[in-house]
Amino acid sequence: MTVEKMEIDTLVVGAGQAGVAMSEHLSNQGVPHLVLERNRIAEAWRTQRWDSLVANGPAWHDRFPGLEFDDLDPDAFAPKERVAAYFEAYAKKINAPIRTGVEVKSVERNSDRPGFTIETSKGVIEANRVVAATGPFQTPVIPPIAPDDETLTQIHSAEYRNPQQLPKGAVLVVGAGSSGVQIADELQRAGKQVYLSVGPHDRPPRAYRNRDFCWWLGVLGEWDVEARQPGTEHVTIAVSGAHGGHTVDFRGLANQGMTLVGRTQSFDDGVVTFESDLADNLARGDENYLLLLDAADAYVARNGLDLPEEPEARHILPDPECVTHPLLELDLAKAGVTSIVWATGFAVDYRWLNVNAFDKNGKPQHQRGVSSEPGVYFVGLPWLSRRGSSFIWGVWHDAKHIADHIATQRKYLAYHDASQRQAEDDRKDRPDGTSPYSQVQNVSTMGVS
Ligand SMILES: Cc1cc2nc3c(=O)[nH]c(=O)nc-3n(C[C@H](O)[C@H](O)[C@H](O)COP(=O)(O)OP(=O)(O)OC[C@H]3O[C@@H](n4cnc5c(N)ncnc54)[C@H](O)[C@@H]3O)c2cc1C
């Protein structure tokens, strides 16, 4: 479908959960808008995740307020295809003006008139505002330490689909956030010898005293925690909804045969070196885990809730051999390692957004998504306003704030002072309907904040 020479007030780029949420709130505010998606709605959930992935949060939690997963038990974890179908259904329900199969190639501020010119794969658009909803996880990142070794199969977690994809032999999984630990677990269950490189992480209990950790983070206000120190806001969180949901327990995985190692440091001539931080990283994860139990117990007591006690949740397994005597080096060939899965995260890619909204490191500069370039917004980024910002339920709230901001700016621009109002009235009385303030009217409908 062509979008040639289209004009729109607000253009939203990307139709994942962030773009769909933006559309809902812009519609509620009466802001004319269009959402462009280069692939399909919720494409990331369809093609950029492994086959067995289910949502990390239960169906009652990982959703928008306006629609439930009515075919699922509220405590179940939706399979990834179901999550994609959910957002497709949501977009239909709110009648979101989404055009799929249209890629935004570039956004430039106009020098001679208000607004932006947007080049797309299907034509040119003029818009007053642009919302970048292209996701927090755009470009898979493999660190430069990755060995240049053709005998090894190396993939990023975004390319991982299932154990059959990997060659015979042992595997090193680098990174033990939710993706790394779930992939390592799946590979081990498939009978592979797995080495899991574990860095610093948070490790909440899947559930405690009959409540999922999503509930605990909600009632304890943890989802709403704002980023504290720039640069220290992100610690990977190891949770899993797989197999009905369970607490990630690294020692338990080791007891089942997985070899835990510290952070991967370097590769040299077929030998990989690990940092000696494994025990510290596990201890930090335990601390985070126990703190949540303490806070939960205090909440139960404070509110007089009748939730069953669960003292066994405080039992931490003894350190296995691989933790007490950690491997600091591994000869990959001797250990039979034939593949590496890099579960090392993603970067953003805003090369298409040629505006002044980035710091010197290319990081978006914004306050709760309102960028330093007037008229440009970001939504869906981790810690955009709070811990929940890049998660399904959290992005919906950030999108509301941004839509409110856009609507408020439009209201300011629509304001006419007394002389303008008088001129308006005069114009209505004129036979040709012209106004001396036609230029001002144009700005009020096409201007940017
Ligand atoms: C493995 C994994 C599991 C996760 N599980 C959960 C979970 O269980 N619960 C939860 O709350 N969160 C989860 N998340 C986090 C988050 O919910 C997802 O990453 C989610 O997909 C982010 O949504 P988004 O709309 O911000 O970005 P995306 O889903 O990535 O959507 C962005 C869209 O923009 C499109 N796009 C990009 N560039 C352009 C362009 N130039 N022109 C047009 N379109 C473009 C893309 O095609 C894409 O469809 C998970 C993340 C990962 C990586």
The ligand as an SDF file (V2000), in Angstrom:
LIG
                    3D

 53 58  0  0  0  0  0  0  0  0999 V2000
   13.1550  -13.1080   24.6100 C   0  0  0  0  0  0  0  0  0  0  0  0
   12.2910  -12.0150   25.1610 C   0  0  0  0  0  0  0  0  0  0  0  0
   11.1920  -12.3480   25.9480 C   0  0  0  0  0  0  0  0  0  0  0  0
   10.3840  -11.3460   26.4860 C   0  0  0  0  0  0  0  0  0  0  0  0
    9.3240  -11.7060   27.2570 N   0  0  0  0  0  0  0  0  0  0  0  0
    8.5530  -10.7460   27.8170 C   0  0  0  0  0  0  0  0  0  0  0  0
    7.4290  -11.1010   28.6290 C   0  0  0  0  0  0  0  0  0  0  0  0
    7.1600  -12.2540   28.8260 O   0  0  0  0  0  0  0  0  0  0  0  0
    6.6910  -10.1040   29.1620 N   0  0  0  0  0  0  0  0  0  0  0  0
    6.9590   -8.7980   28.9310 C   0  0  0  0  0  0  0  0  0  0  0  0
    6.2500   -7.9250   29.4330 O   0  0  0  0  0  0  0  0  0  0  0  0
    8.0170   -8.4330   28.1670 N   0  0  0  0  0  0  0  0  0  0  0  0
    8.7990   -9.3700   27.6110 C   0  0  0  0  0  0  0  0  0  0  0  0
    9.8610   -9.0010   26.8180 N   0  0  0  0  0  0  0  0  0  0  0  0
   10.1780   -7.5680   26.6960 C   0  0  0  0  0  0  0  0  0  0  0  0
    9.2590   -6.8140   25.7100 C   0  0  0  0  0  0  0  0  0  0  0  0
    7.9250   -6.9950   26.0780 O   0  0  0  0  0  0  0  0  0  0  0  0
    9.4250   -7.2680   24.2800 C   0  0  0  0  0  0  0  0  0  0  0  0
   10.7600   -7.1120   23.8840 O   0  0  0  0  0  0  0  0  0  0  0  0
    8.5250   -6.5100   23.2850 C   0  0  0  0  0  0  0  0  0  0  0  0
    8.6040   -7.1300   22.0250 O   0  0  0  0  0  0  0  0  0  0  0  0
    8.9250   -5.0410   23.1220 C   0  0  0  0  0  0  0  0  0  0  0  0
    7.8760   -4.4200   22.4050 O   0  0  0  0  0  0  0  0  0  0  0  0
    8.1150   -3.1020   21.5370 P   0  0  0  0  0  0  0  0  0  0  0  0
    6.8340   -2.7780   20.8620 O   0  0  0  0  0  0  0  0  0  0  0  0
    8.7300   -2.0660   22.3690 O   0  0  0  0  0  0  0  0  0  0  0  0
    9.1960   -3.5690   20.4650 O   0  0  0  0  0  0  0  0  0  0  0  0
    9.0810   -4.6900   19.3470 P   0  0  0  0  0  0  0  0  0  0  0  0
    8.1760   -5.7940   19.7440 O   0  0  0  0  0  0  0  0  0  0  0  0
   10.4740   -5.0260   18.9590 O   0  0  0  0  0  0  0  0  0  0  0  0
    8.3550   -3.9040   18.1630 O   0  0  0  0  0  0  0  0  0  0  0  0
    8.9870   -2.9230   17.3920 C   0  0  0  0  0  0  0  0  0  0  0  0
    8.4400   -3.0210   15.9800 C   0  0  0  0  0  0  0  0  0  0  0  0
    9.0130   -1.9740   15.2110 O   0  0  0  0  0  0  0  0  0  0  0  0
    9.2100   -2.4350   13.8840 C   0  0  0  0  0  0  0  0  0  0  0  0
   10.2190   -1.5710   13.2670 N   0  0  0  0  0  0  0  0  0  0  0  0
   11.5130   -1.3990   13.6290 C   0  0  0  0  0  0  0  0  0  0  0  0
   12.1240   -0.5000   12.8420 N   0  0  0  0  0  0  0  0  0  0  0  0
   11.1910   -0.0660   11.9600 C   0  0  0  0  0  0  0  0  0  0  0  0
   11.2020    0.8850   10.8930 C   0  0  0  0  0  0  0  0  0  0  0  0
   12.3080    1.5840   10.5870 N   0  0  0  0  0  0  0  0  0  0  0  0
   10.0540    1.0770   10.1880 N   0  0  0  0  0  0  0  0  0  0  0  0
    8.9090    0.3960   10.5010 C   0  0  0  0  0  0  0  0  0  0  0  0
    8.8630   -0.5110   11.4950 N   0  0  0  0  0  0  0  0  0  0  0  0
    9.9740   -0.7430   12.2270 C   0  0  0  0  0  0  0  0  0  0  0  0
    9.6630   -3.8750   14.0870 C   0  0  0  0  0  0  0  0  0  0  0  0
    9.4130   -4.6530   12.9350 O   0  0  0  0  0  0  0  0  0  0  0  0
    8.8150   -4.3180   15.2870 C   0  0  0  0  0  0  0  0  0  0  0  0
    7.6360   -4.9990   14.9160 O   0  0  0  0  0  0  0  0  0  0  0  0
   10.6840   -9.9680   26.2420 C   0  0  0  0  0  0  0  0  0  0  0  0
   11.7850   -9.6440   25.4350 C   0  0  0  0  0  0  0  0  0  0  0  0
   12.5860  -10.6520   24.8910 C   0  0  0  0  0  0  0  0  0  0  0  0
   13.7610  -10.2840   24.0410 C   0  0  0  0  0  0  0  0  0  0  0  0
  1  2  1  0
  2  3  1  0
  2 52  2  0
  3  4  2  0
  4  5  1  0
  4 50  1  0
  5  6  2  0
  6  7  1  0
  6 13  1  0
  7  8  2  0
  7  9  1  0
  9 10  1  0
 10 11  2  0
 10 12  1  0
 12 13  2  0
 13 14  1  0
 14 15  1  0
 14 50  1  0
 15 16  1  0
 16 17  1  0
 16 18  1  0
 18 19  1  0
 18 20  1  0
 20 21  1  0
 20 22  1  0
 22 23  1  0
 23 24  1  0
 24 25  2  0
 24 26  1  0
 24 27  1  0
 27 28  1  0
 28 29  2  0
 28 30  1  0
 28 31  1  0
 31 32  1  0
 32 33  1  0
 33 34  1  0
 33 48  1  0
 34 35  1  0
 35 36  1  0
 35 46  1  0
 36 37  1  0
 36 45  1  0
 37 38  2  0
 38 39  1  0
 39 40  1  0
 39 45  2  0
 40 41  1  0
 40 42  2  0
 42 43  1  0
 43 44  2  0
 44 45  1  0
 46 47  1  0
 46 48  1  0
 48 49  1  0
 50 51  2  0
 51 52  1  0
 52 53  1  0
M  END
$$$$
